[in-house]
């Protein structure tokens, strides 16, 4: 894939210009606060980090008021991404805080992929003062990438007063954020949820897992338990024979295919469930496609991201989407 539009000229629109004054003020306030308290600006010294939909507001939009944020849209199956990603990471460390690099896995963050209007990957954007700026698409020579980054850093300073912060790359590489204290002891709640699940009290299990996730959204045990409980809850009143016949007779009926996929998974037919939904995504569009895609992502949660069947299905999904 050839790089497109390596020039920064004309990419900052009137909305960005209008926001410049406010952005400059925010940047100055952030630097003053950092100087007063002796702490690093938001985001600490991290120069390269992963971003998901949940953290986008803070890790990209908010941070872009203090430093240009370069976004690398990538995927595990994308060979050019494997060439471009390490180069961008090396440059982020070399530029030492003039910009930061946010990496977004498109398979796991479809909403962000669509919101930016990405047509293919790898794709590189920047966000400055909350304003998205397209940089280039596809792998590109290092000299051209450096030119784009230099223009980005210059535009951020001249138009928005955003200059980032000098960071020691070695310190940033070695930085390990202190483990946040656990929001609370969940062993008892998780054990109760597991017992409710085993006893068939699906409503009780779902609520217990949600209670944990309301305090600790990243709790892996609660996320897995909730996905399993919700799946069992969805299929408990289904007539398997009727569902499978309906799906076979109506291949274009997306809800029917989703119900059949749920039953496939509960019955241990993991590849069948994934394949059914990937095919449904392939032949649909709009809300129907999104419904099938989201259910497939939910079923991935049930099996676990590290399972090779999930990896294979993610690759198949990406191929039909892109």
N, C-alpha and C positions, 0 to 999 in steps of 0.2 A: 504494500500500500504506500503510495507516494505522499509526502507531506504536502499540506495545503496551507496557503495563507500564512506564510512565515513572518509577515509584517505586522507590526503593532498599530500602524497608522489607521485611524478611523474606527478603532474598535471600542473606544469609550464614547457612549452615547450621551444625549443631553441629560438623561436621568442621572448618570454618573457625575456629570459636571455639577448638577444641582446639589448632589450629595457631598461634593468635595469639601465645602465649608464645614459641614457637620462632621465629616470624617476627620478633617484636620483637628478640629476641637477635641474629638474623642481620642485621637492619637496623642495629642499633647497632654490630655488629662491622664491617659494611661501611663505615659512616660513619667509624668510628675508623680503619680501614685507609686510607681515602681521605685523611683528614686527615693521617695519619702520613706517607704516601708522596707527598702532593701531587697525586695523580692523581684523575681523575673516577671515580665508581662504575662498575660493569660497564655496558657499552653506551655509555660516553662521553657526549658532549653531544647525541647524536642524539635529537630529539624526535619525529620521524616516520620510519619505516623499514619496508621490506618484510620479510616473514617467510615462510619456507617450512617444510615438514615437517622438513627436516634441521636447521634452526636453531631450531626451536620451543623445545627444552629450554633453550638458553642465552638466546635473545633474548626469550623470554616468561616461562617458568617461573622461571628463575634471576633474571632482572631484576625480576620481580614481588616479590622479597623486599626490594627497595630503593626501588621506585617503582610506583604503580599503572600497570598496562599495559592500555590500552584497545585492543580488537581491532576493526578494521573489516573485516568479511567483504564482499567486493565482486567484481565481474566486469566485464570490458570491455563486454559487451553490455547491462549493466544501467543503464538511464537514471536511475532514482532514485539509484543509487550515484554517478553523476557529479555529482549535486547535493549529496549528503551528504558525500562524500569531501573535497572542498576545504574545506567548513565545518569538519569535524573537524580537518583539518590546520591551519587558521587558529587554531582554539581551542587546539590543542596548543602552538602557538608563543606564543599569548597567555598561557596558564597557566604558561609558562616553567619547566617541569620538575616541576610538581605532579603531572602524569601524562605518560606517553609514549603515542604512537599506533603500533600495529603493524598494518600493512595486509596482509591475506591474500587472495590471488586464489583464489577457490573452484575455478575450472577446473583450476588447477595443483596444488591441495592438497585433494583430495577427502577424504582421511582426516581432516584437521583439521575440515573442514566437518561430517563425520558424527559425529566424536567430541563436538563441541559440541552436536549435536542441532539444528542450524540448520534451520529450516523454509522460509526464504526470505531473499532479500537485497534491499537491504542489511540486515545484522544487526550489532548492536554488543554486544560482551561486554566484561567487564573480567576481569583476573586479578590477585588480590592475595594475596601469600604462597602462591602456587601454587593458590589456590582460584578456580575460574571463577564469575563473577557475570553473569547475563544483565542487560543494561541496557534495550535496546529494539530493535525491528525496524521497518524502513521509514524513509523520510525524515521528519523532524520539525522543528517550528519551533525556531529557535535558542534562544529563551528556555527552552523545555523541556529542550533538550539541556544548556544551561548549568546548569539546576537539577539534572539527573542527575549531571553531572560534579562539581558542588559537593558533592553528597551522597556520591559515591564518594570524593572526596579526604578528606572529613571521616571517613567510616567507616574508611578505610585508616589514618588517623592514630589514631583513638580505639580501634579494635579490634585493630590490628596494630602500631601504632607506626611506620608507614611514612609518611614525609613527602616522599619524593622529594628532589630537590636543585635549588637555584636555578640556572637556566641562562640565559645571555644568548641570546635567540632569534636575534639577528643572527649571533652566533658559531656557533650551532648550524646555521644555514642555510648559513653559509660553510664549515663544517667539512668538510674532505676528509681522510678517514683516509689516513695514509701507506700507500703501496702495500706490501703484505706482500712480503718477499723471496720469490722463486720457490723452492718446496721443492727444486727440483733441475733440472738441464738434461735436458729430455726429447726434444730434437730427434732424437737418435740412436735412442731407443726408438720414438718415433712413426714415424720413417722406416722402421725395421725392421718395425713393425706394418703399415704401409702396403704394404711390399713383400710381406709374408706374405699380406696380403689379395689383392693382385694375382696372386700365385702360386697362390692357391687353398688356402693353408695356413690355414684358418679357425680351427682350434684355436690355432695359434701367434699369430695376430693377436688373437684374443680375450684370450689370456693377457697379451700385451704391453700391450694397452689397459688391462686390469684392473690391471696393475702400476703404470701411470702414475696411474690413478684412486685407487689405494690411498694414494698420497702426496698427490695433488692432485685431490680429488673434483670440483672445479668445472672441470677442464681441458676446454674446449669441443671441442678436436680429438679428444681421447680419448673423450669421451662420444659424439660423432657416429660415430667409427670403430667403437666397440664396438657401437652400435646397428645399424650396417650389417653388421658381421661376424656378429652374432648372428642377424640376419634371414637372411642368406645360409646360415648354418649350419642354420637350421631348415628351409629349403626344399630343401637340396641333394639329399636322398634322396626327395623327394616326386614322385609321378606326377601331373603337372598335370591330365591328363584325368580321372584317377580322383578327384582331390581336388575338381575342379569339379563332377563328376557327383554325388558324395556330398553336397556343399553344396546343390546344386539339389534333390536328392531329399529332403534332411532339413533344412529351414530352421530347425527347432528344435534341431538338434545344434550346440551352441556350439563345441566343438573343431573341428568341420568348417568352420564359418564363419570361425573364426580362421585355420585353415590356408589357406582360400581367400583371405582378406584378405592374408595374407603373400605368396601368389603374385601377387595383383593388384598389390601394390606393387612387387615385383621386376620384374614385366612392364611397369611404367610406368603402370599404371591407378590413379593415386593417388586420384582422387575415388571410384572404385569401391571401393577398399579401405576408405577412410574411411566411405563410405556404408553398406557392408555391416556394419561394426562398430557404427556408430551405430544402425542398425536392430536389430541383435542386442541392444544395450543396451536399446533401447526395449521389446522384447517379452520380456525376461527379468527375473529377480529373484535376489536372494541371491548365492551364490557364482558362478553362471553370469554374472550381470550384471557382477560385479566382474572376472571373468576377461576378459570382452570389453572392459571399460573400460580395464583395465591394458594390454592388448595395443594398444588404440588409442593410448594415451599413448606407448607404446614406438615405434609407427610415426610419431607426431608427431616424435619425436627424430630419426628417420632423415631426414625431410624438412626439418626446421628450423622453429623457432618463428615466424620472420618470414615464412614462405611464406604467401600469402593462402589457399591451400587448407587449411592447418592452421588459420588463423584462422576460416575458414568452418566447418570441422568441429568446432572447439571450441564455436562458437556452437550448432551443431546438437546436440552432445552435451549442453550445458547445458540446452537446451530439453527434451530427453527425460528428463533427470535431475530437473529441478526443476519 
